[in-house]
Amino acid sequence: MSQTAVAVGYARDSAQLAVVQAHAHEQGYRLAHVIDDSRDAATISQLTKQAMDRGADVVILPGDAILSAARKRLEKELTSVGARCVVLGAPNAPARAALERVLPRRDFDAAHGKHSRR
């Protein structure tokens, strides 16, 4: 008898929530919790803690969430608590508007190959 994998999801809005829920259902995961983050500002530590607290095997992350840009580091942290990361859609492609909201302009420009004077 196989045990159902436990998942923690992440969503910034109802559209992302629907995608996360559909993926969990299609894969047969039991969605234990969804982190509702309308600011799209959760940290790797917060996701890792939720995965650990919920005993999650999988964290489901939309590809346009800001944290998808830190996928490698997120995967490393989740591995340390026995979970893995599933990025849906276009991984590592957070919405430009979302990045502009949370990154200082200097850092945003640097991330996109532009240089600014100080």
ChimeraX commands (.cxc) that place a marker at each C-alpha (Angstrom):
marker #1 position 0.00,0.00,0.00 radius 0.5
marker #1 position 1.53,3.32,-1.06 radius 0.5
marker #1 position 1.19,6.39,1.09 radius 0.5
marker #1 position -0.17,9.59,-0.46 radius 0.5
marker #1 position 2.47,12.30,-0.77 radius 0.5
marker #1 position 1.78,15.40,1.29 radius 0.5
marker #1 position 2.16,18.77,-0.43 radius 0.5
marker #1 position 2.39,22.40,0.59 radius 0.5
marker #1 position 1.42,24.92,-2.07 radius 0.5
marker #1 position 2.20,28.56,-2.62 radius 0.5
marker #1 position -0.07,31.12,-4.29 radius 0.5
marker #1 position -0.24,34.87,-4.54 radius 0.5
marker #1 position -3.76,35.00,-6.00 radius 0.5
marker #1 position -6.78,32.87,-6.90 radius 0.5
marker #1 position -5.41,32.03,-10.37 radius 0.5
marker #1 position -2.20,30.59,-8.88 radius 0.5
marker #1 position -4.22,28.82,-6.20 radius 0.5
marker #1 position -6.33,27.09,-8.85 radius 0.5
marker #1 position -3.20,25.93,-10.72 radius 0.5
marker #1 position -1.58,24.64,-7.53 radius 0.5
marker #1 position -4.76,22.82,-6.46 radius 0.5
marker #1 position -5.20,21.29,-9.94 radius 0.5
marker #1 position -1.60,20.06,-9.99 radius 0.5
marker #1 position -1.92,18.52,-6.52 radius 0.5
marker #1 position -5.13,16.76,-7.57 radius 0.5
marker #1 position -3.65,15.50,-10.87 radius 0.5
marker #1 position -0.58,14.11,-9.11 radius 0.5
marker #1 position -2.56,12.56,-6.27 radius 0.5
marker #1 position -0.94,14.74,-3.60 radius 0.5
marker #1 position -2.75,15.57,-0.38 radius 0.5
marker #1 position -2.54,19.36,-0.24 radius 0.5
marker #1 position -2.01,19.96,3.48 radius 0.5
marker #1 position -1.61,23.73,3.29 radius 0.5
marker #1 position -1.38,26.60,0.81 radius 0.5
marker #1 position 0.69,29.63,1.70 radius 0.5
marker #1 position -1.45,32.59,0.64 radius 0.5
marker #1 position 0.96,35.43,-0.08 radius 0.5
marker #1 position -0.67,38.28,-2.00 radius 0.5
marker #1 position 2.55,40.32,-1.77 radius 0.5
marker #1 position 4.58,37.43,-3.30 radius 0.5
marker #1 position 7.24,38.10,-0.69 radius 0.5
marker #1 position 7.64,34.79,1.18 radius 0.5
marker #1 position 11.15,33.64,1.94 radius 0.5
marker #1 position 12.88,30.32,1.38 radius 0.5
marker #1 position 13.00,29.87,5.16 radius 0.5
marker #1 position 9.24,30.37,5.45 radius 0.5
marker #1 position 8.50,27.78,2.74 radius 0.5
marker #1 position 10.98,25.34,4.25 radius 0.5
marker #1 position 9.45,25.77,7.72 radius 0.5
marker #1 position 5.93,25.17,6.37 radius 0.5
marker #1 position 7.13,22.04,4.56 radius 0.5
marker #1 position 8.80,20.79,7.73 radius 0.5
marker #1 position 5.85,21.67,10.01 radius 0.5
marker #1 position 3.35,19.94,7.68 radius 0.5
marker #1 position 5.54,16.91,6.99 radius 0.5
marker #1 position 5.41,17.74,3.28 radius 0.5
marker #1 position 7.06,15.62,0.64 radius 0.5
marker #1 position 6.54,18.28,-2.02 radius 0.5
marker #1 position 6.26,22.07,-2.24 radius 0.5
marker #1 position 4.29,23.27,-5.28 radius 0.5
marker #1 position 5.43,26.67,-6.52 radius 0.5
marker #1 position 4.06,28.60,-9.53 radius 0.5
marker #1 position 6.78,29.43,-12.06 radius 0.5
marker #1 position 5.95,33.14,-12.02 radius 0.5
marker #1 position 6.34,33.43,-8.23 radius 0.5
marker #1 position 9.36,35.46,-7.18 radius 0.5
marker #1 position 10.81,32.50,-5.28 radius 0.5
marker #1 position 11.06,30.50,-8.51 radius 0.5
marker #1 position 14.07,32.69,-9.34 radius 0.5
marker #1 position 15.80,31.12,-6.32 radius 0.5
marker #1 position 14.78,27.59,-7.28 radius 0.5
marker #1 position 18.20,25.96,-6.78 radius 0.5
marker #1 position 18.59,27.36,-3.28 radius 0.5
marker #1 position 14.98,26.53,-2.41 radius 0.5
marker #1 position 15.49,22.94,-3.61 radius 0.5
marker #1 position 18.62,22.65,-1.46 radius 0.5
marker #1 position 16.82,23.91,1.66 radius 0.5
marker #1 position 13.79,21.68,1.07 radius 0.5
marker #1 position 16.01,18.64,0.61 radius 0.5
marker #1 position 17.36,19.26,4.12 radius 0.5
marker #1 position 13.84,18.69,5.52 radius 0.5
marker #1 position 13.01,15.77,3.24 radius 0.5
marker #1 position 10.91,17.62,0.68 radius 0.5
marker #1 position 11.31,18.48,-2.98 radius 0.5
marker #1 position 10.15,21.42,-5.06 radius 0.5
marker #1 position 7.86,21.32,-8.07 radius 0.5
marker #1 position 7.83,24.54,-10.11 radius 0.5
marker #1 position 4.82,24.89,-12.39 radius 0.5
marker #1 position 4.81,26.78,-15.67 radius 0.5
marker #1 position 7.89,28.72,-16.69 radius 0.5
marker #1 position 10.43,28.16,-13.93 radius 0.5
marker #1 position 12.71,31.01,-12.95 radius 0.5
marker #1 position 10.52,33.57,-14.71 radius 0.5
marker #1 position 8.86,35.68,-12.03 radius 0.5
marker #1 position 6.68,38.43,-13.38 radius 0.5
marker #1 position 8.73,41.57,-14.04 radius 0.5
marker #1 position 6.14,43.72,-12.28 radius 0.5
marker #1 position 6.42,41.57,-9.16 radius 0.5
marker #1 position 10.20,41.92,-9.09 radius 0.5
marker #1 position 9.95,45.69,-9.53 radius 0.5
marker #1 position 7.66,45.84,-6.48 radius 0.5
marker #1 position 10.03,44.06,-4.12 radius 0.5
marker #1 position 13.56,44.76,-5.35 radius 0.5
marker #1 position 15.27,48.10,-4.94 radius 0.5
marker #1 position 15.67,49.69,-8.39 radius 0.5
marker #1 position 19.48,49.33,-8.30 radius 0.5
marker #1 position 19.21,45.58,-7.64 radius 0.5
marker #1 position 16.47,45.15,-10.24 radius 0.5
marker #1 position 18.60,46.87,-12.89 radius 0.5
marker #1 position 21.62,44.77,-11.94 radius 0.5
marker #1 position 19.58,41.59,-12.25 radius 0.5
marker #1 position 18.62,42.60,-15.78 radius 0.5
marker #1 position 22.12,43.61,-16.90 radius 0.5
marker #1 position 21.66,47.34,-16.55 radius 0.5
marker #1 position 24.02,49.54,-14.61 radius 0.5
marker #1 position 22.97,52.53,-12.63 radius 0.5
marker #1 position 25.03,55.33,-11.15 radius 0.5
marker #1 position 25.14,55.69,-7.44 radius 0.5
marker link #1:1,2 radius 0.2
marker link #1:2,3 radius 0.2
marker link #1:3,4 radius 0.2
marker link #1:4,5 radius 0.2
marker link #1:5,6 radius 0.2
marker link #1:6,7 radius 0.2
marker link #1:7,8 radius 0.2
marker link #1:8,9 radius 0.2
marker link #1:9,10 radius 0.2
marker link #1:10,11 radius 0.2
marker link #1:11,12 radius 0.2
marker link #1:12,13 radius 0.2
marker link #1:13,14 radius 0.2
marker link #1:14,15 radius 0.2
marker link #1:15,16 radius 0.2
marker link #1:16,17 radius 0.2
marker link #1:17,18 radius 0.2
marker link #1:18,19 radius 0.2
marker link #1:19,20 radius 0.2
marker link #1:20,21 radius 0.2
marker link #1:21,22 radius 0.2
marker link #1:22,23 radius 0.2
marker link #1:23,24 radius 0.2
marker link #1:24,25 radius 0.2
marker link #1:25,26 radius 0.2
marker link #1:26,27 radius 0.2
marker link #1:27,28 radius 0.2
marker link #1:28,29 radius 0.2
marker link #1:29,30 radius 0.2
marker link #1:30,31 radius 0.2
marker link #1:31,32 radius 0.2
marker link #1:32,33 radius 0.2
marker link #1:33,34 radius 0.2
marker link #1:34,35 radius 0.2
marker link #1:35,36 radius 0.2
marker link #1:36,37 radius 0.2
marker link #1:37,38 radius 0.2
marker link #1:38,39 radius 0.2
marker link #1:39,40 radius 0.2
marker link #1:40,41 radius 0.2
marker link #1:41,42 radius 0.2
marker link #1:42,43 radius 0.2
marker link #1:43,44 radius 0.2
marker link #1:44,45 radius 0.2
marker link #1:45,46 radius 0.2
marker link #1:46,47 radius 0.2
marker link #1:47,48 radius 0.2
marker link #1:48,49 radius 0.2
marker link #1:49,50 radius 0.2
marker link #1:50,51 radius 0.2
marker link #1:51,52 radius 0.2
marker link #1:52,53 radius 0.2
marker link #1:53,54 radius 0.2
marker link #1:54,55 radius 0.2
marker link #1:55,56 radius 0.2
marker link #1:56,57 radius 0.2
marker link #1:57,58 radius 0.2
marker link #1:58,59 radius 0.2
marker link #1:59,60 radius 0.2
marker link #1:60,61 radius 0.2
marker link #1:61,62 radius 0.2
marker link #1:62,63 radius 0.2
marker link #1:63,64 radius 0.2
marker link #1:64,65 radius 0.2
marker link #1:65,66 radius 0.2
marker link #1:66,67 radius 0.2
marker link #1:67,68 radius 0.2
marker link #1:68,69 radius 0.2
marker link #1:69,70 radius 0.2
marker link #1:70,71 radius 0.2
marker link #1:71,72 radius 0.2
marker link #1:72,73 radius 0.2
marker link #1:73,74 radius 0.2
marker link #1:74,75 radius 0.2
marker link #1:75,76 radius 0.2
marker link #1:76,77 radius 0.2
marker link #1:77,78 radius 0.2
marker link #1:78,79 radius 0.2
marker link #1:79,80 radius 0.2
marker link #1:80,81 radius 0.2
marker link #1:81,82 radius 0.2
marker link #1:82,83 radius 0.2
marker link #1:83,84 radius 0.2
marker link #1:84,85 radius 0.2
marker link #1:85,86 radius 0.2
marker link #1:86,87 radius 0.2
marker link #1:87,88 radius 0.2
marker link #1:88,89 radius 0.2
marker link #1:89,90 radius 0.2
marker link #1:90,91 radius 0.2
marker link #1:91,92 radius 0.2
marker link #1:92,93 radius 0.2
marker link #1:93,94 radius 0.2
marker link #1:94,95 radius 0.2
marker link #1:95,96 radius 0.2
marker link #1:96,97 radius 0.2
marker link #1:97,98 radius 0.2
marker link #1:98,99 radius 0.2
marker link #1:99,100 radius 0.2
marker link #1:100,101 radius 0.2
marker link #1:101,102 radius 0.2
marker link #1:102,103 radius 0.2
marker link #1:103,104 radius 0.2
marker link #1:104,105 radius 0.2
marker link #1:105,106 radius 0.2
marker link #1:106,107 radius 0.2
marker link #1:107,108 radius 0.2
marker link #1:108,109 radius 0.2
marker link #1:109,110 radius 0.2
marker link #1:110,111 radius 0.2
marker link #1:111,112 radius 0.2
marker link #1:112,113 radius 0.2
marker link #1:113,114 radius 0.2
marker link #1:114,115 radius 0.2
marker link #1:115,116 radius 0.2
marker link #1:116,117 radius 0.2
marker link #1:117,118 radius 0.2
view
